[in-house]
Amino acid sequence: MEPVVSSRRPKLWIPRHILVTRSAAEHPHTREVLARAERAGVTDITILRSDRISGLSGGDERTAYNRAKATLAVVVSPPSARKLQPIAPSADWRIDLARGCPAHCQYCYLAGSLSGPPITRVYADLDEILAGMDAYVGRGTVTSADAARSGEGTTFEASCYTDPLGIELVTGSLAAAITYAGTHDFAGPIQLRATTKFGLVDGLVDLPHNGRTRIRASVNADGVAGRFEGGADSVPHRLAGLGTLARAGYPVGLTIAPIMPIDGWREQYTALLAAAAAALPADTDLTVECITHRFTPGSKDVLESWYPNTKLEMDPERRSRKFGKFGAVKYVYPATEMKELRSWFNEAVADHLPSARFLYWT
């Protein structure tokens, strides 16, 4: 049965301003981006004289934030983006199609990892980025070396620093990546992975994906999604889009993130899992990933400057400190609270989505 969703249309992000760097202007994918932008009605398109992004400063911090969020820059990827890195626990390798996101999530994971104004940058050298996948096939150690997940092949995560579906209307990068992953003759099995808070999947349905791309919907309880995820589609729209892709033969997934123990969390997350079960065909190839809320001192500062009136809980005194391999600090839920959440989700996912594979908890 098809899920019931609001009569409101899914959100379409159309930038008000587009900047194209000098080097990016020479790439074929830039022509695709500009053609899509013009069809979408974007009129403020500037070809820059250099590779430096300019025109975002001026005014107060809020004005700069709003202008950056309304701007798409077409750039050439830095060399670091073409040297793929492992991205545990999600995938063997991180592959970047863009950096930045048009949504306004008050817990934004990008706040602590991307410097400067939150502009969205799409990479013009897409052909070179995708061609680089060949060198990494069969070399993964995160998922393809895991007996429980080796059937996925070498995995490539395309949504670490962006929501590729959220910007797809004006970039076409996700469709190009899905087509490449589905039709290219790789040396071994692979899987392209992407997660999204958007639901307009019409442009992906008929692509030759050949089961090599897993799209996941990033979903949450009403008390989190409705309060902290501005600029994104409603969860029912995301689930409806996921159901459409599942019926088109895509393997799909749920990324339940960031999990928060808000008032009534058991009831709210139960409703979420029930809605997901109703939205997806019974024979769906489905995975589930669970990520609890965490923050760093740096991301806390950035988020509180972006959203000074936020009610998001980011109190270090209520958290446990977790240290990364280079000594970086994250604030996570205390061990007892984490144990309770994990135990509940393990049981609830098994009850509501018995055929789903639970990939990881973090």
N, C-alpha and C positions, 0 to 999 in steps of 0.2 A: 504494500500500500504506500502511495506517495505521501510524504510528510506534509502537514499543513503549515504554511508559512504566511507571514504578513503579506498584505497586498502591496506594501511598499516595495519598490524595486531595489535590487542589490545596489550597493554604493559603487560609483565609478569615479576613480580619482583622475581628474584632468588637471595637470599643472597650469598655473597661470603664466609662468615664465619658463622658458627653456634656454639654456646656455649650452653652446657647443664649442669645445676647445678646438684650437687650430689642428692638432694632430687627429682628433676624433673626426673632424670633417672629411678626412681622406678615406674613411672606412665604409664599406658597403652597408653595414648594419645601420649606420647613421641615417642613410637615406630612408630606410624602413621606419626608423623612429620618427623622423620628421614628417613622413607621409602620414603615419598614424596620428601624429599630433595635429596636423592640419585638418585631417578628417574629423578629429574630435573638437575642432574649433579653436585651437590655440593660435593666437596671433602674435604674441610677444616672444619671438624667437631671435636670439642673438648669436651670431657666429663671432667668437672671440678672436682677437689677434694673437693670442698666446695660449699656453696651456694652463694658465693661472685662472682659477675661478674668482671672479670679482663681482661687485655689485650687490653683495649681501649685507654689508655693514651699514651702519647709520641708524639713528633712532635708538630707542631703549631696547632692553633685552627681549621684551615680549614682541616688539615689532620685528626684530631680527629673526626671532624664532618663527613667527608667522610667515615671513617672506621666505625663509629657508624651506619651510614645510610646503610651500606652494611652488617650489622651483625644482625642475629636473635638469640636471647637468649631464650632457653626453660627453664622456671622457674616455681616454685609453687607460686600461687597467695598469696599475703599478706592477713592477716585476714580482713583488711579493705575492700578489694575487694569482700569479701564474705558477708559483711554486706551491703545490697543494700541500696542505697540512692535515694530519689526522684530526678528527673531531668527535672524540669519545663523549658520551656513549652512543651518539647517533649514527655515525658513519665512518667508513675508512678514511674518506678524504672530503675536505671542504672545497667546493667549487663555487666561485663567486660570479654571478651574472650582473650584480649591482651592489651598491652599498647605500643603505638608508631606506626609510619606510614612510609612507604617507599617513599612516594612522597616528593616533594621539594616545597611546597607552601610557597611563601614568606610572606604570612599573617598567617601562621600556628597557629591554635588555641591552639595547644599543647605546644607552646613555653613558655607560662606563667604558665603552670600547671604541667609539667613533669620536674623533676630536673635531672641534669647531661647530659651526651652525649645522642643524640637522637637515641638510640638503640631501636629496636622493640623487645618487650618481649611477647612471647606467653605463655599462662598458660597451664601447663601440667595436672593440676588437673581439667580438663574440666568436667569430669563426676560429680564431687562433686559440681562444680559451677552450672551446669544445674539442678542437683537434689535440690539445694537450692531454686529454683524458687517457689516450692510448698508453702513454708512458707509465701510468699508475695501475693499470689493470693487472690483477694477480699479486699486487704488492701490499694489499691492505692488512692491517693487524687489529683493527677495532671490531669489525663485524665479520669479515670473510674468514678470519682466523678463529671465530667463535663457532663451535660445533652447532649450537642452537640456531645460528643465523647464517651459516655458510651458504645456505640455499639462495640467499639474496645476491650472491656474487659480490664483486667489488662494488662498494656503495659510495655514491657521491652526493653530498648534501649541498643543495643549492639555495638554502634559505637561512644561512647563519647570520647574514648581515642585511637581509632585506625580506620583504614579502613579495615574491616574484609574481604572484597572481594579482596582488593589489596594484601593481604598476603595469600589468600586461597590456591594458588597453592602448597605452602609448609606447610600449617598448617592443612587444612581440618576442622578447627574449626567451620566455618560458616555452612558448610553442616551438621555437627554433631548437631549444635544448631537448625537448621531448622528442621531436622528430629525429634529431641526430642520434639520441640514445636508442631510439627504437629501430633505426635503419642502418646504423653504421656497423661494419664488420669488425667487432672487437676480438681481441685474442682470447677472451673468456667471458663468462657471464658477468653482467653488471646491473646495477640498479641506480637510477637517478631518483633523488628524494627531494621533496619540497613541502613545506607546510605553510598554511595561509589562514588569515582571518577574514577572507573574502569568499564570495559564493558565486560570482559570475563565471561559469566554466564553459560557456557555449563554444568559445574558440578552441577548446581542448578536446572536445568530445570525439571529433572525427579524425584526430591525428593518428598517424601510424605508430602508436606507442609500443605495440607488441608486448605489453605487460612489463616493460622495463622501467617504468616510472611509477613510483608510489607517491600519490598526493595525500597529505594529511591535513585535516582541519584542526586548527588550534582552537580549542573550545574551553568553556569554563562555566561555573555556576552563575545563575542570574545575578547574584549579589556581587560578583566580581566583574563579569562581562558588562553588565548594565551600568556599572558605576565607574569603572576604570579603563574601559577600552573605547575611547572616543575615536570617531572616524573610521571604524571597522564595521563590517556587516554584523547583523544580529546573529546569534548562534543558530537559530532555526534556518536562516539563509545559508550559513556555512554547511550545516548538515544536509540541507537540500542539494547543494552543489556537490557534496561528497557522494550522496546517493546517485546523482546523475552520472558521475564519473565511474562509480562502481558498476552501474548498469551498462556503461560503455566498455567494460572489461578492464578498467584500471585496478590494480591493487591499491588499497587506500588505507588510511590510518586516522586515529584520533591522537592528537597531542593535547593532553589535559594539562594546561599550564597557564599561569602559575597557580598551583593549588594553594588555597588559603583556608585556614580553619575559622572562617567567619561564623557568625551566629547562624545556627541551623544548617551547618555545612553538610551534614549527612543527608538531610532531606533534599537539599539543593543539588548535590552531586548525584543522588539517586535519580532525581528528575532528569538530570543531564544524560545519564547513561540510558535511561528508558527512552528518551527522545532520540538518542543515537540509534538504539536498537530498532525503533520504529522507522527511521529514515533510510536504513540500509537493507538491501536484499539479503535474504537468509544465507545465500551462498557467497557472500562477500569475502574476498581475501582481505582480512582486517587485522591491523596491528594497533596496539595501544602503548603510548609512552606517557609517563607521569613525571612532571617536573614541579617541585615545590618552589614557593617564592623565596628568593634570596636577593641580597643586594650587597654592594661594596660601599666603602666610604665615599669613593669618587662618584659612583652612580647616584648615591643618595643626594649629594650636593647638586649634581646636574639636574636631577628630577625635581628637586625642590625649587630650583631656579626656573624650570620650565612650567611647573604646576604648583605655584606657591600656596594654593588653597587646597591641595590634595588632602584627602582623609586616609590615604594609604598608610598602613602601619609600617614604619621603618625605624623602629626604636631599637638601637643596639643592645639596650639593657634587657630586652625581652628575647634576645636571640643568643645562639651559640656561635662562636667564631670558628671558621673553617679555613685552613691555610692551603693554598695551591702549591704546586711544586716549586714555584719561584718565590714563595713567601707571601703572595698576595692574599689579602683577607677577604672572606665573604661572610656575611651574617645569614645564618640559616636557622630553622626552627630547632629548639632544644631536642635532645635525643628522645625523651619520653613522648613528646608531641609528634615527632617524626615517626616513631614506632607505631603509635596509634593510627596516624594517617595511613601509613603504608599497609598495615594489617587490614584496615577497613577497605581500602581501594583494591587490594588483592582479592578479597571476597566479593566485593560489589561488582567488579569487572567480570569475574567468573560467573556470577549470577545473571547479569543482564546481557553479557556478550560472550556466551560460552565458547563460541568458535574463534574468538579473537586470540591472537598471540600477544602476550604481555612482554614487551621488549625490555623495558628497564624502568627503574624508579630512581630519582635523584632529587 
